Amino acid sequence: MPPRRPDAEPRPHTALAADDADLLEMTLAELRRHWAASVAAPPMSAEAMTGADRRARQLGVPGIELMEHAGTAVAAAVRALAIDTERWGHGPILFLCGPGNNGGDGFVAARRLARIGATVIVAFVAAEGRPKAADAAAAWDRLAQEPRVTRVHAPVARDVAFLGQHVAKASVVVDALLGTGVRGVLRDPVRAAVELTQRAREAAIPIVAVDSPTAVDLTSGEASDPVVRADLTVTFHRPKLGLLTRRGAALAGRVLVAPIGIPLEADRA
């Protein structure tokens, strides 16, 4: 799939990600222009984002709908970065997904990319055998029907290490391990997965983070050790305070802010 011209005219923001037929054809520059209103919005803390998400659900917006918009936005960004770095089609896209909704966003992105021709490996990095969040579990189950997706369960560090033996063949690595709720020291198998992203980066493989690089606090920008250092972060709804700090910005790389359908009445202090 050829990239669009970098000087193409910006398109009007008329549709959310999952409803936008053009999104998966855009370059990174076009995505930034397409989502310009979101990136220009006032930044918010992790707690404010959690509250806005909860109120959106209370107002009747299904969680799976928010996840579909978020995952589709991530898919568009991953594809655009892979084309920008001339890595599209040069190996599988590796998703490292945790057990919560951040992992669910990754599952949706993996499905979307597979349906436009990508070969995708999705590693479910968690001790439990199935995602604990209902929406994430539904998104995980849907991947079983995708012939271009290989699902892998990595419940312990040893399984993640096995993935690491093949990471040099990946075209892009996607960090969908943990989202806004990171606190304290990382434990295996997530710790091992973060270390895997560090090895991928040393091999010059682009890293895309979903919402936040794992182990970066979205409010303060402070980071645990180890931490994901991304080339591109796709965050949602509004910019995050932590990604605007010196430390957070250095770990996030380029940042895109994608609207996911949280209504105005849910977005209050």
C-alpha positions as CSV (number, residue, x, y, z in Angstrom):
1,M,0.0,0.0,0.0
2,P,1.8,3.2,-1.1
3,P,2.0,6.2,1.2
4,R,0.0,9.3,0.5
5,R,1.7,12.4,-0.8
6,P,3.2,14.4,2.2
7,D,1.8,17.6,0.7
8,A,-1.7,16.4,0.5
9,E,-4.4,18.7,1.7
10,P,-5.6,18.1,5.3
11,R,-9.0,16.4,5.5
12,P,-11.8,17.7,7.6
13,H,-12.3,16.0,10.9
14,T,-15.7,14.4,10.2
15,A,-15.5,10.9,11.7
16,L,-14.1,9.1,14.7
17,A,-11.4,6.5,14.0
18,A,-13.5,3.3,13.7
19,D,-15.9,5.1,11.3
20,D,-13.2,6.8,9.2
21,A,-12.6,5.0,5.9
22,D,-9.6,7.2,5.1
23,L,-7.7,6.8,8.3
24,L,-5.8,3.7,7.4
25,E,-4.4,5.5,4.3
26,M,-3.0,8.6,6.0
27,T,0.7,9.5,6.6
28,L,1.8,10.6,10.1
29,A,1.7,14.2,9.0
30,E,-1.9,13.8,7.7
31,L,-2.9,12.1,11.0
32,R,-1.5,14.9,13.0
33,R,-3.4,17.5,10.9
34,H,-6.6,15.3,11.0
35,W,-6.5,15.2,14.8
36,A,-5.3,18.8,15.2
37,A,-8.3,19.8,17.4
38,S,-7.4,17.0,19.9
39,V,-3.7,17.9,20.1
40,A,-4.7,21.5,20.8
41,A,-7.0,20.7,23.6
42,P,-6.0,21.4,27.3
43,P,-3.8,18.7,28.7
44,M,-5.2,16.4,31.4
45,S,-3.9,14.1,34.2
46,A,-4.2,10.3,34.2
47,E,-6.9,10.6,36.9
48,A,-9.0,13.1,34.8
49,M,-8.8,10.7,31.8
50,T,-10.0,7.8,33.9
51,G,-12.9,9.9,35.1
52,A,-13.8,11.0,31.6
53,D,-13.7,7.5,30.4
54,R,-15.9,6.3,33.3
55,R,-18.5,9.1,32.8
56,A,-18.6,8.4,29.1
57,R,-19.7,4.8,29.9
58,Q,-22.2,6.1,32.4
59,L,-23.7,8.3,29.7
60,G,-24.2,5.3,27.5
61,V,-21.1,5.2,25.3
62,P,-20.2,1.4,25.2
63,G,-16.6,0.7,26.3
64,I,-16.1,-1.5,23.3
65,E,-16.9,1.5,21.1
66,L,-14.2,3.6,22.8
67,M,-11.8,0.6,22.4
68,E,-12.6,0.3,18.7
69,H,-11.9,4.0,18.1
70,A,-8.6,3.8,20.1
71,G,-7.4,0.6,18.5
72,T,-8.2,1.9,15.0
73,A,-6.3,5.1,15.7
74,V,-3.3,3.0,16.8
75,A,-3.5,0.9,13.7
76,A,-3.4,3.9,11.5
77,A,-0.4,5.3,13.3
78,V,1.5,2.0,13.2
79,R,0.9,1.6,9.5
80,A,2.0,5.2,8.8
81,L,5.2,4.9,10.9
82,A,6.0,1.5,9.2
83,I,5.7,3.2,5.8
84,D,7.6,6.3,6.9
85,T,10.5,4.1,8.0
86,E,10.3,1.8,5.0
87,R,9.4,-1.2,7.2
88,W,5.9,-1.9,6.0
89,G,5.7,-5.5,4.8
90,H,9.3,-6.3,5.9
91,G,8.4,-8.6,8.9
92,P,5.6,-9.1,11.3
93,I,4.2,-6.4,13.6
94,L,4.7,-7.5,17.2
95,F,2.1,-6.4,19.8
96,L,2.9,-6.8,23.5
97,C,-0.5,-6.6,25.2
98,G,-1.4,-6.6,28.9
99,P,-4.5,-7.9,30.6
100,G,-6.5,-4.6,30.8
101,N,-8.1,-2.2,28.4
102,N,-4.7,-0.9,27.1
103,G,-4.1,-4.5,25.9
104,G,-7.6,-4.4,24.4
105,D,-6.7,-1.3,22.3
106,G,-3.8,-3.3,21.1
107,F,-6.0,-6.3,20.1
108,V,-8.2,-4.0,18.0
109,A,-5.2,-2.4,16.4
110,A,-3.8,-5.8,15.5
111,R,-7.1,-6.9,13.9
112,R,-7.3,-3.7,11.9
113,L,-3.7,-4.1,10.6
114,A,-4.2,-7.7,9.7
115,R,-7.2,-6.8,7.6
116,I,-5.2,-4.4,5.5
117,G,-2.5,-7.1,4.8
118,A,-0.1,-7.0,7.7
119,T,1.3,-10.1,9.3
120,V,0.8,-9.7,13.1
121,I,2.0,-11.5,16.2
122,V,0.0,-10.6,19.4
123,A,1.6,-11.6,22.7
124,F,-0.8,-11.6,25.6
125,V,1.6,-10.8,28.5
126,A,-0.1,-11.8,31.7
127,A,-0.2,-14.6,34.2
128,E,-3.9,-15.2,33.7
129,G,-5.0,-17.1,30.6
130,R,-7.5,-14.5,29.4
131,P,-7.8,-10.7,29.6
132,K,-9.5,-9.6,32.8
133,A,-11.5,-6.7,31.3
134,A,-14.6,-7.8,29.4
135,D,-14.1,-5.5,26.4
136,A,-10.5,-6.6,26.1
137,A,-11.5,-10.3,26.4
138,A,-14.0,-9.8,23.5
139,A,-11.3,-8.1,21.4
140,W,-8.9,-11.0,22.1
141,D,-11.4,-13.6,21.1
142,R,-12.0,-11.9,17.8
143,L,-8.4,-12.3,16.9
144,A,-8.8,-16.1,16.8
145,Q,-10.8,-15.6,13.5
146,E,-8.0,-13.6,11.8
147,P,-5.7,-15.8,9.6
148,R,-2.9,-13.2,9.5
149,V,-2.8,-13.0,13.3
150,T,-0.7,-15.3,15.5
151,R,-1.8,-15.2,19.2
152,V,0.8,-16.1,21.8
153,H,0.3,-16.3,25.6
154,A,3.3,-15.3,27.6
155,P,2.5,-15.9,31.3
156,V,6.1,-15.9,32.5
157,A,9.4,-14.2,31.7
158,R,10.7,-17.3,30.0
159,D,8.0,-17.1,27.4
160,V,8.7,-13.4,26.7
161,A,12.4,-14.3,26.4
162,F,11.5,-16.8,23.7
163,L,9.7,-14.0,21.8
164,G,12.8,-11.9,22.2
165,Q,14.8,-14.5,20.1
166,H,12.8,-13.4,17.1
167,V,12.3,-9.7,17.8
168,A,14.9,-8.6,15.3
169,K,12.6,-9.9,12.5
170,A,9.8,-7.5,13.5
171,S,8.9,-4.5,11.5
172,V,7.4,-2.6,14.4
173,V,6.9,-3.4,18.1
174,V,3.8,-2.0,19.8
175,D,3.7,-1.5,23.5
176,A,0.1,-2.0,24.7
177,L,1.1,-3.4,28.1
178,L,-0.1,-0.9,30.7
179,G,-2.0,2.3,30.4
180,T,-2.9,5.1,32.9
181,G,-2.8,3.0,36.0
182,V,0.9,2.2,36.4
183,R,2.1,2.4,40.0
184,G,5.3,1.1,41.5
185,V,7.9,-1.4,40.3
186,L,7.1,-3.5,37.3
187,R,6.9,-7.3,37.8
188,D,7.3,-10.1,35.4
189,P,6.1,-11.0,32.8
190,V,5.5,-7.3,32.1
191,R,8.9,-6.3,33.2
192,A,10.5,-8.8,30.8
193,A,8.3,-7.4,28.0
194,V,9.5,-3.9,28.7
195,E,13.1,-5.2,28.5
196,L,12.2,-6.8,25.2
197,T,11.2,-3.4,23.8
198,Q,14.6,-2.1,24.9
199,R,16.4,-4.8,22.9
200,A,14.1,-4.1,19.9
201,R,15.1,-0.4,20.1
202,E,18.8,-1.3,20.1
203,A,18.1,-3.3,16.9
204,A,16.6,-0.1,15.4
205,I,13.1,-1.4,15.4
206,P,10.5,1.4,15.8
207,I,8.4,1.3,19.0
208,V,4.8,2.6,19.2
209,A,3.3,3.1,22.6
210,V,-0.5,2.9,23.2
211,D,-1.7,5.8,25.3
212,S,1.6,6.0,27.2
213,P,5.0,4.2,27.2
214,T,4.7,1.5,29.8
215,A,6.0,2.7,33.2
216,V,5.6,6.4,32.4
217,D,3.2,8.2,34.8
218,L,0.8,10.2,32.6
219,T,0.4,12.8,35.3
220,S,3.9,13.5,36.4
221,G,6.0,12.1,33.6
222,E,8.1,10.2,36.1
223,A,9.2,6.7,35.1
224,S,10.0,3.4,36.7
225,D,12.9,1.3,35.7
226,P,12.8,-0.4,33.2
227,V,10.7,1.8,31.0
228,V,9.6,1.8,27.4
229,R,11.2,4.4,25.2
230,A,8.9,4.9,22.2
231,D,9.5,6.5,18.8
232,L,5.8,7.3,18.6
233,T,3.0,7.4,21.2
234,V,-0.7,7.5,20.4
235,T,-2.6,8.9,23.3
236,F,-6.3,9.5,23.4
237,H,-8.9,12.3,23.8
238,R,-6.6,15.1,25.1
239,P,-2.9,15.6,25.6
240,K,-1.5,14.1,28.9
241,L,0.4,16.2,31.4
242,G,3.0,13.6,31.9
243,L,3.9,13.4,28.2
244,L,4.6,17.2,28.2
245,T,7.2,17.1,30.9
246,R,10.9,16.9,29.9
247,R,11.2,13.2,31.0
248,G,7.8,12.1,29.7
249,A,8.4,13.8,26.3
250,A,11.8,12.1,25.9
251,L,10.3,8.7,26.5
252,A,7.1,9.2,24.4
253,G,8.9,10.3,21.2
254,R,6.4,11.9,18.7
255,V,2.9,12.1,20.1
256,L,-0.4,11.9,18.3
257,V,-3.7,12.6,20.2
258,A,-6.6,10.7,18.8
259,P,-10.3,11.5,19.5
260,I,-12.1,8.3,20.6
261,G,-15.7,9.5,21.2
262,I,-15.8,10.8,24.8
263,P,-18.6,13.3,24.8
264,L,-18.2,16.9,26.1
265,E,-20.5,16.3,29.0
266,A,-18.2,13.5,30.3
267,D,-15.1,15.7,30.0
268,R,-15.3,17.8,33.2
269,A,-13.1,18.3,36.2
